[in-house]
Amino acid sequence: MKKVFAITMLMLMLSTIATSTEFPILDKQVEIRQSHLAWIIAEQEIRMYAAIEYIHNISAGQGTAELDSLLAELHEQKGKIQTLTTHVALNTALRQLQQITSDFREELRTQMNVYQGKTLFLLNQIQTGLENNATMLSSLEDTYWTMRQTNELWIFDTRIEDAQTILITLTNRGYNTTESQEKLDEIQDERSKLEAAY
């Protein structure tokens, strides 16, 4: 019975149930998502700028008012993201970003029809914008993957340390933790695979 209890405690410790270190772990997870969104939004901004420039050219500046407004909304959301501290808040921000992107795409389609825009020319302009900003986008991508690796390894190590502390406590209280310790050691051995995955 004590062996079963020890194994159960180990599994709980490695699950997403809140622990004394859970809030720092959540902070690390939020940081990963913020970094990812910074990269994605930067690319979306470039696409939107290029599209607006194209519509401005074919409409003599008459067709970009709503597109400019949606780009301003994107900028506002971008500024908020780095201040958010929970997954719930980030989920809300992500939904708002998706709505802005959807509205922009619909408005762009409307203006392309009104001013008889050429899709190929639009795509070429967007591609040029992405190429001109490739260094910046690559830097943001590298920042994201570096942060993801650093934070996920920190989360892994923290959960292992917490589980080890639990097993030591249980052992000191007379529980048989041999099987649980073996399982924890197996999990810990997987760290190198996690690190190599990046």
Disulfide bonds with the S-S distance in Angstrom:
none
